[in-house]
Amino acid sequence: MLGIFIAQIHYMIEEKESFLKHDYIPLLQKLAPDQKGKWGKMDGQQMVEHMRDVCKLANGKIVLPLLDPDPVKLAKSRRFMMSDAQFQENTKVPVMPEEPRPHKYSSMQEAIAKMEIELNDVFAVYAADANKTLNHPLFGELNYEEQIWYLEKHVRHHLRQFDLVD
C-alpha cells in the first residue's frame, strides 16, 4: 500500500515538473505585458518578473530567512503547500511590497526569457545535488520535490489570475 502511495506521489511530481518545463512558458507567451489580472495589482509583465524572483528563491540565487520558525505554524503552512488547495486570490505575502514594482525589463519577451533561465536553473541546481534543500521564507527547507510542488502551485495561481488556465 505504501508503495502505491509513493508511486502516485512520484507520478504527480513528474506531471508538475512536465507542466513547468513544457507548458508554462507557452502559456506566458499569450500574455500581454499590460494585461490586468482578475485580481491583484500586477500587470502581466510584473507577474512574470515576480515569478522570476520566485524561481531565483527556488534555485538559491535569492536567500531569505524563515519568517516564522514556530513549528506548529510551519507544519500547517507545509501541509497547505503540499496539498491540492489553491492559493486564495489576493494572498498577501510579507516579503512582497504592497505596490507592484515597475517593469525591470524592456519587453515581455525579455522578462519571459529571464524568468525561463531562472526556472531552468531550479532543475539544474537539484540535478547537480539531489539531496539539496533550500530555504523558503514561509515553508522552510524544501527539497526538489517540494520545490516543484510549490512552484507549480504558485505558477497556476498566477495563470488563473490572468485567465490562462482554469
Z-matrix of the N, CA and C atoms (Angstrom, degrees):
N
C 1 1.451
C 2 1.532 1 111.28
N 3 1.338 2 117.74 1 -44.76
C 4 1.456 3 121.41 2 178.37
C 5 1.525 4 110.35 3 -62.01
N 6 1.329 5 116.41 4 -38.12
C 7 1.461 6 120.87 5 178.56
C 8 1.516 7 111.91 6 -60.56
N 9 1.329 8 117.11 7 -39.54
C 10 1.464 9 121.39 8 178.93
C 11 1.526 10 109.65 9 -65.58
N 12 1.332 11 116.68 10 -42.82
C 13 1.462 12 121.64 11 179.32
C 14 1.530 13 110.38 12 -61.79
N 15 1.315 14 116.94 13 -45.70
C 16 1.473 15 121.24 14 179.53
C 17 1.522 16 109.97 15 -62.54
N 18 1.329 17 117.66 16 -41.24
C 19 1.466 18 121.36 17 178.58
C 20 1.531 19 110.47 18 -63.06
N 21 1.333 20 117.15 19 -39.52
C 22 1.467 21 120.94 20 178.81
C 23 1.530 22 110.73 21 -64.62
N 24 1.319 23 116.99 22 -43.65
C 25 1.474 24 121.26 23 178.38
C 26 1.522 25 109.70 24 -61.91
N 27 1.325 26 116.35 25 -45.10
C 28 1.472 27 120.41 26 179.78
C 29 1.528 28 110.43 27 -59.97
N 30 1.338 29 116.65 28 -42.92
C 31 1.459 30 120.75 29 178.81
C 32 1.528 31 110.52 30 -63.26
N 33 1.329 32 117.29 31 -41.03
C 34 1.462 33 120.93 32 179.57
C 35 1.524 34 110.85 33 -63.75
N 36 1.321 35 116.70 34 -40.92
C 37 1.465 36 120.47 35 178.17
C 38 1.526 37 109.60 36 -63.20
N 39 1.329 38 117.23 37 -43.20
C 40 1.464 39 120.70 38 178.92
C 41 1.528 40 111.02 39 -61.10
N 42 1.331 41 117.99 40 -40.06
C 43 1.466 42 121.29 41 177.38
C 44 1.528 43 111.10 42 -63.45
N 45 1.316 44 116.98 43 -43.81
C 46 1.456 45 121.76 44 -179.76
C 47 1.525 46 110.32 45 -65.77
N 48 1.323 47 116.04 46 -43.59
C 49 1.462 48 121.61 47 178.20
C 50 1.534 49 109.93 48 -60.85
N 51 1.323 50 117.14 49 -44.57
C 52 1.463 51 121.34 50 179.56
C 53 1.523 52 111.05 51 -62.57
N 54 1.329 53 117.11 52 -42.32
C 55 1.464 54 120.68 53 177.90
C 56 1.533 55 109.88 54 -59.16
N 57 1.326 56 116.78 55 -46.75
C 58 1.465 57 120.70 56 -178.68
C 59 1.526 58 111.39 57 -64.62
N 60 1.315 59 117.12 58 -39.41
C 61 1.467 60 121.32 59 -176.67
C 62 1.529 61 113.38 60 -77.56
N 63 1.335 62 117.76 61 -33.91
C 64 1.462 63 119.46 62 -168.83
C 65 1.529 64 115.40 63 -117.69
N 66 1.312 65 118.34 64 -27.35
C 67 1.464 66 120.72 65 -172.80
C 68 1.528 67 113.93 66 -106.10
N 69 1.307 68 117.01 67 -28.86
C 70 1.459 69 121.34 68 -171.59
C 71 1.533 70 112.74 69 -63.80
N 72 1.308 71 118.07 70 -52.88
C 73 1.465 72 121.32 71 -175.97
C 74 1.534 73 111.12 72 -62.63
N 75 1.339 74 120.11 73 -45.61
C 76 1.473 75 118.51 74 176.91
C 77 1.535 76 113.03 75 -58.27
N 78 1.317 77 117.74 76 -34.17
C 79 1.459 78 119.68 77 176.17
C 80 1.528 79 111.01 78 -66.63
N 81 1.326 80 117.16 79 -42.02
C 82 1.469 81 120.39 80 179.35
C 83 1.525 82 111.27 81 -63.45
N 84 1.320 83 116.91 82 -32.30
C 85 1.463 84 120.19 83 -177.93
C 86 1.529 85 112.44 84 -67.80
N 87 1.319 86 117.69 85 -11.56
C 88 1.467 87 122.42 86 176.03
C 89 1.534 88 111.89 87 -86.62
N 90 1.317 89 116.79 88 -7.84
C 91 1.460 90 122.67 89 -171.85
C 92 1.526 91 110.95 90 -91.98
N 93 1.323 92 116.46 91 132.33
C 94 1.465 93 121.16 92 175.03
C 95 1.526 94 109.36 93 -79.40
N 96 1.325 95 118.01 94 143.92
C 97 1.468 96 119.78 95 -177.60
C 98 1.524 97 113.72 96 -60.47
N 99 1.325 98 116.89 97 -32.63
C 100 1.463 99 120.14 98 -177.12
C 101 1.528 100 112.99 99 -98.94
N 102 1.330 101 116.62 100 6.74
C 103 1.472 102 120.16 101 -179.50
C 104 1.523 103 110.52 102 -63.53
N 105 1.317 104 115.76 103 134.38
C 106 1.463 105 121.04 104 176.90
C 107 1.521 106 109.37 105 -91.53
N 108 1.313 107 116.10 106 145.87
C 109 1.451 108 121.33 107 179.14
C 110 1.520 109 111.73 108 -83.29
N 111 1.316 110 115.55 109 171.89
C 112 1.468 111 121.44 110 177.20
C 113 1.521 112 110.57 111 -69.84
N 114 1.313 113 117.47 112 -19.53
C 115 1.467 114 123.04 113 176.02
C 116 1.517 115 107.40 114 -149.29
N 117 1.294 116 115.98 115 169.39
C 118 1.458 117 121.61 116 176.53
C 119 1.520 118 113.20 117 80.33
N 120 1.315 119 114.73 118 178.68
C 121 1.465 120 121.70 119 -174.78
C 122 1.529 121 113.49 120 -107.90
N 123 1.328 122 117.46 121 -15.14
C 124 1.466 123 119.82 122 -176.94
C 125 1.522 124 111.15 123 -73.25
N 126 1.340 125 115.02 124 144.83
C 127 1.458 126 119.17 125 168.84
C 128 1.536 127 107.41 126 -91.20
N 129 1.325 128 116.73 127 179.76
C 130 1.459 129 120.98 128 -175.12
C 131 1.527 130 113.31 129 -56.43
N 132 1.315 131 117.06 130 -47.47
C 133 1.465 132 119.16 131 -177.85
C 134 1.522 133 111.52 132 -69.27
N 135 1.312 134 117.97 133 -36.95
C 136 1.465 135 120.10 134 177.14
C 137 1.529 136 110.27 135 -62.21
N 138 1.323 137 117.42 136 -37.79
C 139 1.465 138 120.56 137 177.59
C 140 1.516 139 110.56 138 -64.62
N 141 1.323 140 117.86 139 -44.01
C 142 1.467 141 120.85 140 179.13
C 143 1.529 142 109.64 141 -61.99
N 144 1.308 143 117.07 142 -43.20
C 145 1.462 144 120.39 143 179.19
C 146 1.535 145 111.09 144 -67.14
N 147 1.321 146 117.03 145 -34.98
C 148 1.474 147 121.06 146 173.44
C 149 1.529 148 109.69 147 -61.61
N 150 1.325 149 116.79 148 -44.94
C 151 1.468 150 119.85 149 -179.27
C 152 1.530 151 111.13 150 -67.36
N 153 1.311 152 117.73 151 -27.88
C 154 1.478 153 119.81 152 172.80
C 155 1.524 154 109.32 153 -60.48
N 156 1.324 155 117.10 154 -44.86
C 157 1.464 156 120.29 155 178.76
C 158 1.524 157 111.25 156 -65.38
N 159 1.327 158 117.14 157 -38.24
C 160 1.469 159 121.13 158 177.44
C 161 1.530 160 109.71 159 -61.19
N 162 1.321 161 116.73 160 -42.03
C 163 1.470 162 120.53 161 178.40
C 164 1.531 163 110.81 162 -67.25
N 165 1.338 164 117.09 163 -36.85
C 166 1.466 165 119.84 164 177.56
C 167 1.531 166 111.12 165 -65.46
N 168 1.313 167 117.02 166 -31.77
C 169 1.460 168 120.90 167 173.73
C 170 1.534 169 109.61 168 -67.16
N 171 1.338 170 116.15 169 -41.73
C 172 1.464 171 121.25 170 -178.15
C 173 1.523 172 113.20 171 -73.60
N 174 1.336 173 117.81 172 -20.32
C 175 1.471 174 119.25 173 177.73
C 176 1.525 175 112.92 174 -102.90
N 177 1.321 176 116.50 175 1.65
C 178 1.460 177 120.90 176 174.18
C 179 1.514 178 115.70 177 90.23
N 180 1.321 179 119.45 178 3.19
C 181 1.467 180 121.33 179 -179.85
C 182 1.523 181 111.92 180 -80.47
N 183 1.331 182 116.86 181 -21.36
C 184 1.465 183 122.42 182 169.99
C 185 1.524 184 105.88 183 -115.76
N 186 1.319 185 116.29 184 130.48
C 187 1.464 186 121.03 185 179.87
C 188 1.524 187 108.18 186 -121.03
N 189 1.321 188 115.22 187 122.76
C 190 1.457 189 121.46 188 177.68
C 191 1.525 190 108.54 189 -125.97
N 192 1.329 191 116.91 190 145.29
C 193 1.463 192 119.04 191 179.09
C 194 1.524 193 111.63 192 -73.83
N 195 1.312 194 115.52 193 159.97
C 196 1.457 195 122.04 194 173.63
C 197 1.528 196 107.79 195 -65.58
N 198 1.326 197 117.44 196 126.91
C 199 1.462 198 120.85 197 -174.80
C 200 1.517 199 113.39 198 -75.69
N 201 1.327 200 117.20 199 -37.51
C 202 1.466 201 120.10 200 -179.00
C 203 1.525 202 108.84 201 -138.51
N 204 1.328 203 116.81 202 103.49
C 205 1.471 204 119.93 203 -176.88
C 206 1.536 205 114.55 204 -79.14
N 207 1.339 206 118.11 205 2.83
C 208 1.459 207 120.52 206 179.34
C 209 1.528 208 108.83 207 -55.48
N 210 1.340 209 117.93 208 118.43
C 211 1.467 210 120.43 209 -174.48
C 212 1.528 211 114.14 210 -61.52
N 213 1.317 212 118.42 211 -31.91
C 214 1.464 213 121.47 212 179.43
C 215 1.531 214 109.70 213 -69.34
N 216 1.340 215 116.78 214 -46.92
C 217 1.466 216 120.39 215 179.03
C 218 1.529 217 110.88 216 -66.08
N 219 1.318 218 116.92 217 -39.60
C 220 1.462 219 121.00 218 179.52
C 221 1.534 220 110.51 219 -63.27
N 222 1.319 221 116.91 220 -43.62
C 223 1.468 222 120.63 221 178.43
C 224 1.523 223 110.82 222 -62.18
N 225 1.329 224 116.55 223 -41.18
C 226 1.464 225 120.47 224 178.59
C 227 1.533 226 110.36 225 -64.21
N 228 1.323 227 116.72 226 -43.94
C 229 1.468 228 121.19 227 178.35
C 230 1.525 229 111.38 228 -61.31
N 231 1.322 230 116.14 229 -42.72
C 232 1.464 231 120.16 230 -179.02
C 233 1.537 232 111.35 231 -68.30
N 234 1.326 233 117.43 232 -36.62
C 235 1.473 234 119.74 233 176.18
C 236 1.531 235 110.14 234 -60.99
N 237 1.334 236 116.38 235 -43.50
C 238 1.458 237 120.02 236 176.48
C 239 1.525 238 110.18 237 -62.04
N 240 1.312 239 116.90 238 -47.65
C 241 1.463 240 120.82 239 -177.15
C 242 1.529 241 111.42 240 -56.76
N 243 1.323 242 117.29 241 -40.01
C 244 1.458 243 121.40 242 -176.17
C 245 1.529 244 112.81 243 -90.37
N 246 1.321 245 116.70 244 7.15
C 247 1.465 246 120.42 245 178.84
C 248 1.531 247 109.54 246 -95.00
N 249 1.317 248 115.00 247 175.85
C 250 1.458 249 120.73 248 174.30
C 251 1.526 250 112.11 249 -87.10
N 252 1.324 251 117.52 250 -0.29
C 253 1.469 252 120.98 251 179.22
C 254 1.530 253 109.65 252 -64.61
N 255 1.322 254 115.36 253 141.58
C 256 1.456 255 121.22 254 -179.40
C 257 1.524 256 110.71 255 -88.42
N 258 1.346 257 115.48 256 154.28
C 259 1.459 258 119.44 257 169.14
C 260 1.529 259 107.74 258 -64.27
N 261 1.311 260 116.28 259 142.33
C 262 1.455 261 121.29 260 177.32
C 263 1.531 262 109.92 261 -72.59
N 264 1.326 263 115.97 262 151.82
C 265 1.460 264 119.87 263 173.24
C 266 1.525 265 108.21 264 -60.15
N 267 1.335 266 116.00 265 144.94
C 268 1.467 267 123.32 266 177.95
C 269 1.519 268 113.43 267 59.90
N 270 1.327 269 117.41 268 30.46
C 271 1.460 270 120.72 269 176.12
C 272 1.525 271 109.17 270 -60.56
N 273 1.308 272 116.00 271 126.16
C 274 1.476 273 121.51 272 177.51
C 275 1.520 274 108.83 273 -90.46
N 276 1.325 275 115.33 274 133.92
C 277 1.458 276 121.37 275 179.77
C 278 1.524 277 107.46 276 -123.00
N 279 1.332 278 117.43 277 127.51
C 280 1.466 279 120.47 278 -174.86
C 281 1.529 280 115.30 279 -59.82
N 282 1.324 281 117.91 280 -22.24
C 283 1.470 282 119.46 281 -178.56
C 284 1.532 283 112.29 282 -89.29
N 285 1.332 284 116.89 283 -1.38
C 286 1.470 285 121.33 284 179.72
C 287 1.524 286 110.56 285 -102.05
N 288 1.341 287 117.51 286 140.19
C 289 1.464 288 119.03 287 176.29
C 290 1.530 289 111.11 288 -68.47
N 291 1.301 290 116.46 289 156.44
C 292 1.471 291 121.74 290 179.46
C 293 1.531 292 111.14 291 -63.07
N 294 1.325 293 116.27 292 -40.75
C 295 1.469 294 121.64 293 179.34
C 296 1.527 295 108.92 294 -104.66
N 297 1.342 296 117.07 295 141.55
C 298 1.470 297 119.73 296 178.97
C 299 1.526 298 111.50 297 -61.24
N 300 1.306 299 114.92 298 147.28
C 301 1.463 300 120.19 299 177.07
C 302 1.536 301 109.29 300 -73.24
N 303 1.336 302 116.69 301 150.56
C 304 1.475 303 118.64 302 175.39
C 305 1.535 304 109.79 303 -63.51
N 306 1.310 305 116.26 304 159.86
C 307 1.466 306 120.12 305 177.91
C 308 1.519 307 110.24 306 -57.26
N 309 1.310 308 115.44 307 133.58
C 310 1.466 309 121.70 308 178.02
C 311 1.523 310 110.52 309 -88.89
N 312 1.325 311 116.60 310 -32.15
C 313 1.459 312 121.51 311 -174.91
C 314 1.524 313 110.64 312 -108.57
N 315 1.326 314 115.80 313 157.33
C 316 1.454 315 121.02 314 -174.01
C 317 1.522 316 113.82 315 -77.12
N 318 1.329 317 117.56 316 -14.96
C 319 1.472 318 119.92 317 -179.71
C 320 1.522 319 110.58 318 -151.30
N 321 1.302 320 114.94 319 161.71
C 322 1.464 321 120.62 320 175.77
C 323 1.525 322 110.08 321 -63.96
N 324 1.321 323 117.36 322 -39.57
C 325 1.464 324 120.34 323 179.88
C 326 1.529 325 111.12 324 -59.82
N 327 1.324 326 116.50 325 -42.20
C 328 1.463 327 120.39 326 178.40
C 329 1.531 328 110.30 327 -65.87
N 330 1.326 329 117.13 328 -42.39
C 331 1.466 330 120.74 329 179.54
C 332 1.530 331 110.94 330 -61.91
N 333 1.330 332 116.55 331 -43.20
C 334 1.466 333 119.98 332 178.80
C 335 1.523 334 110.49 333 -64.95
N 336 1.324 335 117.15 334 -42.89
C 337 1.477 336 120.89 335 179.70
C 338 1.526 337 110.76 336 -61.36
N 339 1.322 338 117.54 337 -42.04
C 340 1.479 339 121.53 338 179.30
C 341 1.528 340 110.27 339 -66.87
N 342 1.337 341 116.66 340 -40.15
C 343 1.461 342 119.92 341 178.68
C 344 1.521 343 110.40 342 -66.29
N 345 1.337 344 117.40 343 -40.77
C 346 1.458 345 121.18 344 -179.40
C 347 1.529 346 111.51 345 -62.16
N 348 1.317 347 117.61 346 -37.01
C 349 1.469 348 121.51 347 176.22
C 350 1.526 349 109.59 348 -59.50
N 351 1.321 350 116.83 349 -46.69
C 352 1.470 351 120.46 350 -178.14
C 353 1.524 352 111.39 351 -67.96
N 354 1.327 353 117.30 352 -37.83
C 355 1.462 354 120.61 353 176.64
C 356 1.526 355 110.11 354 -63.18
N 357 1.316 356 117.21 355 -45.88
C 358 1.467 357 120.34 356 178.33
C 359 1.523 358 111.34 357 -61.89
N 360 1.331 359 116.58 358 -33.66
C 361 1.469 360 119.78 359 177.99
C 362 1.531 361 112.07 360 -67.93
N 363 1.323 362 118.10 361 -26.44
C 364 1.474 363 120.24 362 174.12
C 365 1.530 364 108.42 363 -59.36
N 366 1.331 365 116.13 364 -49.40
C 367 1.464 366 120.49 365 -179.51
C 368 1.531 367 110.61 366 -63.75
N 369 1.326 368 117.07 367 -40.59
C 370 1.467 369 121.37 368 -177.79
C 371 1.527 370 111.72 369 -66.51
N 372 1.322 371 117.82 370 -42.09
C 373 1.467 372 122.33 371 -178.91
C 374 1.526 373 110.69 372 -59.78
N 375 1.322 374 115.68 373 -44.98
C 376 1.458 375 119.28 374 -178.11
C 377 1.528 376 111.92 375 -79.28
N 378 1.332 377 118.62 376 -26.04
C 379 1.463 378 120.68 377 174.88
C 380 1.526 379 109.49 378 -67.09
N 381 1.326 380 116.34 379 -34.11
C 382 1.465 381 121.18 380 179.94
C 383 1.524 382 112.16 381 -74.28
N 384 1.328 383 117.25 382 -26.22
C 385 1.462 384 121.51 383 -179.32
C 386 1.531 385 108.65 384 -148.70
N 387 1.315 386 115.58 385 93.76
C 388 1.474 387 121.51 386 -175.53
C 389 1.528 388 112.86 387 -63.71
N 390 1.326 389 117.67 388 -19.62
C 391 1.465 390 121.14 389 -178.79
C 392 1.526 391 113.08 390 -95.94
N 393 1.312 392 116.54 391 3.24
C 394 1.461 393 121.34 392 -176.44
C 395 1.528 394 111.16 393 -65.33
N 396 1.316 395 115.71 394 143.79
C 397 1.459 396 122.26 395 168.50
C 398 1.522 397 107.22 396 -129.42
N 399 1.319 398 115.94 397 146.67
C 400 1.458 399 121.62 398 177.24
C 401 1.517 400 108.74 399 -130.25
N 402 1.310 401 116.33 400 145.55
C 403 1.448 402 121.29 401 -175.94
C 404 1.525 403 111.94 402 -79.16
N 405 1.309 404 114.90 403 135.86
C 406 1.462 405 122.37 404 170.44
C 407 1.527 406 106.06 405 -111.70
N 408 1.341 407 118.44 406 136.65
C 409 1.472 408 119.47 407 -174.20
C 410 1.524 409 114.82 408 -64.48
N 411 1.332 410 118.64 409 -20.90
C 412 1.462 411 120.93 410 179.39
C 413 1.527 412 113.42 411 -106.00
N 414 1.334 413 117.22 412 -28.65
C 415 1.463 414 121.22 413 -171.54
C 416 1.527 415 114.43 414 -113.32
N 417 1.321 416 117.92 415 -2.51
C 418 1.461 417 120.73 416 178.48
C 419 1.519 418 112.85 417 79.94
N 420 1.326 419 115.07 418 -158.35
C 421 1.463 420 121.50 419 -177.29
C 422 1.531 421 110.26 420 -68.03
N 423 1.337 422 115.70 421 126.10
C 424 1.452 423 120.88 422 -179.44
C 425 1.521 424 110.57 423 -120.00
N 426 1.331 425 115.58 424 132.90
C 427 1.462 426 120.08 425 172.97
C 428 1.529 427 108.12 426 -86.65
N 429 1.328 428 116.64 427 -175.55
C 430 1.461 429 120.86 428 -176.18
C 431 1.532 430 112.23 429 -57.67
N 432 1.315 431 116.88 430 -51.25
C 433 1.461 432 120.15 431 -176.93
C 434 1.524 433 111.14 432 -60.75
N 435 1.320 434 116.95 433 -40.82
C 436 1.464 435 120.75 434 179.43
C 437 1.530 436 110.98 435 -67.10
N 438 1.346 437 116.55 436 -39.47
C 439 1.468 438 119.67 437 177.08
C 440 1.520 439 110.38 438 -61.05
N 441 1.333 440 117.22 439 -44.55
C 442 1.461 441 121.13 440 -179.20
C 443 1.530 442 109.86 441 -63.62
N 444 1.310 443 116.80 442 -43.74
C 445 1.469 444 121.16 443 179.24
C 446 1.527 445 109.54 444 -58.76
N 447 1.346 446 115.93 445 -49.20
C 448 1.457 447 121.16 446 -179.08
C 449 1.532 448 111.53 447 -63.88
N 450 1.334 449 117.22 448 -48.33
C 451 1.462 450 120.31 449 -177.36
C 452 1.525 451 111.81 450 -60.03
N 453 1.320 452 116.48 451 -44.11
C 454 1.459 453 119.71 452 -179.05
C 455 1.527 454 110.04 453 -64.12
N 456 1.314 455 117.28 454 -39.09
C 457 1.472 456 121.34 455 177.75
C 458 1.532 457 109.96 456 -63.37
N 459 1.314 458 117.07 457 -44.57
C 460 1.465 459 122.48 458 -178.21
C 461 1.533 460 110.31 459 -67.28
N 462 1.327 461 116.21 460 -44.19
C 463 1.460 462 121.92 461 178.72
C 464 1.528 463 110.41 462 -58.68
N 465 1.322 464 116.86 463 -49.00
C 466 1.468 465 120.18 464 -178.59
C 467 1.530 466 111.66 465 -63.89
N 468 1.331 467 116.70 466 -34.45
C 469 1.467 468 120.71 467 176.62
C 470 1.530 469 109.61 468 -56.52
N 471 1.326 470 117.10 469 -48.78
C 472 1.461 471 120.21 470 -178.29
C 473 1.527 472 112.27 471 -75.07
N 474 1.310 473 117.89 472 -31.16
C 475 1.468 474 119.40 473 175.36
C 476 1.532 475 110.38 474 -65.50
N 477 1.333 476 117.00 475 -37.94
C 478 1.472 477 120.19 476 174.62
C 479 1.531 478 110.39 477 -65.54
N 480 1.331 479 115.83 478 -39.44
C 481 1.466 480 121.14 479 179.48
C 482 1.532 481 110.85 480 -54.86
N 483 1.336 482 116.40 481 -37.90
C 484 1.461 483 120.96 482 -176.99
C 485 1.529 484 112.49 483 -105.08
N 486 1.318 485 115.95 484 19.79
C 487 1.472 486 122.73 485 174.59
C 488 1.522 487 113.18 486 58.88
N 489 1.316 488 117.37 487 33.98
C 490 1.467 489 120.85 488 178.71
C 491 1.521 490 112.50 489 -95.36
N 492 1.336 491 117.05 490 -16.32
C 493 1.476 492 123.71 491 172.45
C 494 1.516 493 107.59 492 -144.02
N 495 1.327 494 115.58 493 163.30
C 496 1.472 495 121.13 494 176.66
C 497 1.511 496 110.17 495 -80.32
